[in-house]
């Protein structure tokens, strides 16, 4: 099978195909979704404030590579980094991580 014939797990589920449980896949998929939500919010807020990646990195005392990794959702950063991001971008980050519930991240910018 070549790559043009691959179907995403989501597409396969939506089409009614039965899939065996794969906890590792589910964990990685969930983390990727959270990382993407955070990355987009960071990018949008940074642009809204007129900051470059270098400006944000300086505010956070980190590197532009780390900022790029966060914005492109390379991986979900540790909570300490998320806290520094929130302070540097004047954001409120609410995470819901209760057992049994789907984790969510809500990011709120101050009212304009």
VEXTOR-808457 format. One line per field, with one value per residue: residue number from 1; residue in three letters; chain; x, y, z of N, C-alpha, C in turn. Coordinates in Angstrom, 1 decimal, padded with zeros to 4 digits, m for minus. Each point is the difference from the previous one (the first is absolute). Example, Ala and Ser with C-alpha at 12.3 -4.5 7.8 and 13.67 -1.06 7.14 Angstrom:
<nodes>
pos: c(1;2)
code: c(ALA;SER)
unit: c(A;A)
n.c1: c(013.2;m000.4)
n.c2: c(m005.7;001.1)
n.c3: c(007.8;m000.7)
ca.c1: c(m000.9;000.9)
ca.c2: c(001.2;001.1)
ca.c3: c(000.0;000.0)
c.c1: c(000.9;m000.8)
c.c2: c(001.2;001.1)
c.c3: c(000.0;000.8)
</nodes>
This chain:
<nodes>
pos: c(1;2;3;4;5;6;7;8;9;10;11;12;13;14;15;16;17;18;19;20;21;22;23;24;25;26;27;28;29;30;31;32;33;34;35;36;37;38;39;40;41;42;43;44;45;46;47;48;49;50;51;52;53;54;55;56;57;58;59;60;61;62;63;64;65;66;67;68;69;70;71;72;73;74;75;76;77;78;79;80;81;82;83;84;85;86;87;88;89;90;91;92;93;94;95;96;97;98;99;100;101;102;103;104;105;106;107;108;109;110;111;112)
code: c(UNK;UNK;UNK;UNK;UNK;UNK;UNK;UNK;UNK;UNK;UNK;UNK;UNK;UNK;UNK;UNK;UNK;UNK;UNK;UNK;UNK;UNK;UNK;UNK;UNK;UNK;UNK;UNK;UNK;UNK;UNK;UNK;UNK;UNK;UNK;UNK;UNK;UNK;UNK;UNK;UNK;UNK;UNK;UNK;UNK;UNK;UNK;UNK;UNK;UNK;UNK;UNK;UNK;UNK;UNK;UNK;UNK;UNK;UNK;UNK;UNK;UNK;UNK;UNK;UNK;UNK;UNK;UNK;UNK;UNK;UNK;UNK;UNK;UNK;UNK;UNK;UNK;UNK;UNK;UNK;UNK;UNK;UNK;UNK;UNK;UNK;UNK;UNK;UNK;UNK;UNK;UNK;UNK;UNK;UNK;UNK;UNK;UNK;UNK;UNK;UNK;UNK;UNK;UNK;UNK;UNK;UNK;UNK;UNK;UNK;UNK;UNK)
unit: c(A;A;A;A;A;A;A;A;A;A;A;A;A;A;A;A;A;A;A;A;A;A;A;A;A;A;A;A;A;A;A;A;A;A;A;A;A;A;A;A;A;A;A;A;A;A;A;A;A;A;A;A;A;A;A;A;A;A;A;A;A;A;A;A;A;A;A;A;A;A;A;A;A;A;A;A;A;A;A;A;A;A;A;A;A;A;A;A;A;A;A;A;A;A;A;A;A;A;A;A;A;A;A;A;A;A;A;A;A;A;A;A)
n.c1: c(000.8;m000.3;000.7;m000.3;000.2;000.9;m000.6;m000.3;000.4;m000.1;000.5;000.9;000.1;000.1;000.8;000.2;001.2;000.1;000.4;001.1;m000.2;000.5;000.2;001.1;m000.7;m000.9;001.0;000.6;m001.1;m000.3;001.2;000.0;m001.2;000.4;001.1;m000.9;m000.9;000.9;000.6;m001.2;m000.4;001.2;m000.1;m001.3;000.2;001.0;m000.7;m001.0;001.0;000.2;000.1;001.3;000.4;000.9;m001.0;m000.8;000.9;000.3;m001.3;000.1;001.0;m000.4;000.0;000.4;000.9;000.0;000.0;000.9;000.6;m000.2;000.4;001.0;m000.3;001.3;m000.2;m000.7;000.1;000.9;m000.7;001.2;000.2;m001.1;000.4;001.2;m000.5;m000.9;001.0;000.8;m001.1;000.0;000.1;m001.2;000.7;m001.1;000.4;m000.8;000.5;m001.3;000.2;000.0;000.4;m000.4;001.3;m000.1;000.4;m000.3;000.2;000.1;m000.2;000.7;m001.1;m000.2)
n.c2: c(m001.2;001.0;001.1;000.0;m001.2;000.6;m000.4;001.1;m000.1;001.3;000.0;m000.9;000.7;001.2;m000.8;m000.1;000.2;m001.3;000.7;m000.7;000.0;001.2;m000.3;m000.5;m000.4;m000.4;m000.4;m000.5;m000.5;m000.3;m000.4;m000.5;m000.4;m000.3;m000.6;m000.5;m000.2;m000.5;m000.7;m000.2;m000.2;m000.6;m000.6;m000.2;m000.3;m000.7;m000.4;m000.3;m000.5;m000.5;m001.2;000.0;m001.1;000.8;000.9;m001.0;m000.5;001.3;000.3;m001.2;000.7;m000.1;m001.0;000.5;m001.0;000.3;001.3;m000.3;m000.8;000.9;001.0;m000.8;000.0;000.3;000.6;m000.6;001.3;m000.1;m000.3;m000.2;m000.6;m000.7;m000.1;m000.2;m000.9;m000.5;000.1;m000.5;m000.7;000.2;m001.3;m000.5;m001.0;m000.5;m001.0;m000.9;m000.6;000.1;m000.9;m000.7;001.3;000.5;000.0;001.1;000.9;001.0;000.8;001.0;000.9;001.0;000.5;000.2)
n.c3: c(000.0;m000.9;000.2;m001.3;000.4;000.7;001.0;000.5;001.3;000.1;m001.2;000.5;001.1;m000.7;m000.7;001.4;m000.4;000.4;001.0;000.1;001.3;000.0;001.3;m000.6;m001.0;000.8;000.8;m001.1;m000.5;001.2;000.2;m001.2;000.3;001.2;m000.5;m000.9;001.0;000.8;m000.9;m000.4;001.2;000.2;m001.2;000.1;001.3;m000.3;m001.1;000.8;000.8;m001.2;000.6;m000.1;m000.6;m000.5;m000.2;m000.5;m000.7;m000.3;m000.2;m000.6;m000.4;m001.3;m000.8;m001.2;000.1;001.3;m000.3;m000.9;000.8;000.8;m000.8;m000.3;001.3;000.1;001.1;000.9;000.3;000.8;001.1;000.5;m001.1;000.1;001.2;m000.4;m000.9;000.9;000.8;m000.8;m000.2;001.3;000.2;m000.1;000.6;m000.4;000.8;m000.7;001.0;000.2;000.9;m001.1;000.1;m001.2;000.0;000.5;m000.9;000.9;m001.0;000.9;m001.0;000.6;000.5;m001.3)
ca.c1: c(m000.8;000.8;m000.5;m001.2;m001.0;m000.2;m001.1;000.2;m000.8;m001.3;m000.8;m000.4;m001.1;m001.2;m000.6;m000.6;001.0;000.3;001.5;000.4;000.4;001.5;000.2;001.1;m000.5;m001.0;000.7;000.8;m001.0;m000.5;001.1;000.2;m001.2;000.3;001.1;m000.4;m000.8;000.9;000.8;m000.7;m000.3;001.2;000.3;m001.0;000.2;001.3;m000.2;m000.9;000.8;001.0;001.3;000.6;000.3;001.2;m000.5;m000.7;001.1;000.7;m000.9;m000.1;001.4;000.2;000.5;m001.0;m000.3;m001.1;m001.2;m000.4;m000.5;m001.3;m001.0;m000.3;m000.5;000.9;m000.4;m000.7;001.1;m000.3;m000.9;000.8;000.2;m001.3;m000.2;000.8;m000.7;m001.1;000.5;000.6;m001.0;m001.2;m001.0;m000.5;m000.1;m000.8;000.1;m000.9;000.7;m000.6;000.0;m001.2;m000.4;000.9;000.7;m000.2;000.7;m000.7;001.0;m000.8;000.8;m000.8;m001.0;000.6)
ca.c2: c(001.2;001.2;001.0;000.6;m000.9;000.0;000.8;000.4;m000.8;000.7;m000.3;m001.4;m000.1;000.6;m000.9;m001.2;m001.1;m000.4;000.1;m000.5;001.0;000.3;001.1;000.8;000.9;001.0;000.9;000.9;000.8;000.9;001.0;000.8;001.0;001.0;000.8;000.9;001.0;001.0;000.6;001.0;001.1;000.7;000.7;001.1;001.1;000.6;000.9;001.1;000.9;000.5;m000.6;m001.1;m001.2;000.4;000.9;m000.8;m000.8;000.8;000.1;m001.3;m000.5;m001.3;000.2;000.1;m001.3;m000.4;000.7;m000.6;m001.3;000.2;000.5;m001.0;m001.1;m001.1;m000.8;000.7;000.4;m000.2;001.0;001.2;000.8;000.6;001.1;001.1;000.6;000.8;001.2;000.7;000.5;000.5;m000.9;m000.9;m001.4;m001.0;m001.4;m000.9;m001.3;m001.0;m001.4;m000.5;001.0;000.4;001.2;001.2;001.2;001.2;001.1;001.2;001.2;001.0;000.7;001.2)
ca.c3: c(000.0;000.0;000.9;m000.5;000.4;001.4;000.6;001.3;001.0;000.1;m001.1;000.1;001.1;m000.5;m001.1;000.6;000.1;001.3;000.2;001.3;000.9;000.0;001.0;m000.3;m001.1;000.6;000.8;m000.8;m000.7;001.0;000.3;m001.2;m000.1;001.0;m000.4;m001.1;000.5;000.6;m001.0;m000.8;000.9;000.2;m001.2;m000.2;001.0;m000.3;m001.1;000.4;000.7;m000.9;000.4;m000.8;000.8;000.8;001.1;001.0;000.6;001.0;001.2;000.7;000.3;m000.7;m001.4;m001.0;m000.4;000.9;m000.4;m001.3;000.4;000.7;m001.0;m001.0;000.7;m000.1;001.2;001.1;000.9;001.5;000.6;000.3;m001.2;m000.3;001.0;m000.5;m001.2;000.4;000.5;m001.1;m001.0;000.7;m000.3;001.0;m000.6;000.9;m000.5;000.7;m000.1;001.0;m000.4;m000.7;m001.0;m001.0;000.4;m000.8;000.3;m000.4;000.0;m000.1;000.0;000.6;m000.9;m000.6)
c.c1: c(000.9;m000.7;m001.4;m001.2;m000.2;m001.2;000.3;m000.8;m001.3;m000.9;m000.5;m001.1;m001.3;m000.7;m000.6;000.9;000.3;001.6;000.2;000.6;001.5;000.3;001.1;m000.3;m000.9;000.8;000.8;m000.9;m000.6;001.0;000.2;m001.1;000.2;001.1;m000.3;m000.9;000.9;000.9;m000.7;m000.3;001.2;000.4;m000.9;000.3;001.3;m000.1;m000.9;000.8;001.1;001.4;000.6;000.3;001.2;m000.5;m000.6;001.1;000.7;m000.9;000.0;001.4;000.3;000.5;m001.2;m000.4;m001.1;m001.3;m000.6;m000.6;m001.4;m001.1;m000.3;m000.4;000.9;m000.3;m000.7;001.1;m000.4;m000.8;000.8;000.2;m001.3;m000.3;000.9;m000.6;m001.1;000.4;000.6;m001.0;m001.2;m001.3;m000.5;m000.1;m000.7;000.2;m000.9;000.6;m000.6;m000.1;m001.3;m000.6;001.0;000.8;m000.3;000.9;m000.7;000.9;m000.8;000.9;m000.9;m000.9;000.7;m000.8)
c.c2: c(001.2;001.1;000.6;m000.9;000.0;000.8;000.3;m000.9;000.7;m000.3;m001.4;m000.2;000.6;m000.8;m001.3;m001.2;m000.3;000.0;m000.6;001.1;000.1;001.1;000.9;001.0;001.0;001.0;001.1;000.9;001.1;001.1;000.9;001.0;001.1;000.9;001.0;001.1;001.1;000.7;001.1;001.2;000.8;000.8;001.2;001.1;000.7;001.0;001.2;001.1;000.7;m000.4;m000.9;m001.2;000.4;000.8;m000.9;m000.9;000.8;000.2;m001.2;m000.5;m001.4;000.3;000.1;m001.4;m000.6;000.6;m000.6;m001.4;000.1;000.4;m001.1;m001.4;m001.3;m001.0;000.9;000.4;m000.3;001.2;001.3;000.9;000.7;001.1;001.2;000.7;000.9;001.3;000.9;000.6;000.5;m000.8;m000.8;m001.3;m000.9;m001.3;m000.8;m001.4;m001.1;m001.4;m000.4;001.0;000.2;001.3;001.2;001.1;001.2;001.1;001.3;001.2;001.1;000.7;001.3;001.2)
c.c3: c(000.0;000.9;m000.4;000.4;001.6;000.5;001.4;000.9;000.1;m001.2;000.0;001.0;m000.5;m001.1;000.6;000.1;001.4;000.2;001.4;000.8;m000.1;000.9;m000.3;m001.1;000.6;000.8;m000.8;m000.8;000.9;000.3;m001.2;m000.1;001.0;m000.4;m001.2;000.5;000.7;m001.0;m000.8;000.9;000.3;m001.2;m000.2;001.0;m000.3;m001.1;000.4;000.8;m000.8;000.4;m001.0;000.9;000.9;001.2;001.1;000.7;001.1;001.2;000.8;000.5;m000.6;m001.4;m001.0;m000.5;000.9;m000.4;m001.3;000.3;000.6;m001.1;m001.1;000.5;m000.1;001.2;001.0;001.0;001.5;000.5;000.4;m001.2;m000.4;001.0;m000.5;m001.2;000.4;000.6;m001.1;m001.0;000.7;m000.4;001.3;m000.6;001.1;m000.6;000.9;m000.2;000.9;m000.6;m000.6;m001.0;m001.0;000.4;m000.9;000.5;m000.6;000.2;m000.2;000.0;000.7;m001.0;m000.5;000.2)
</nodes>
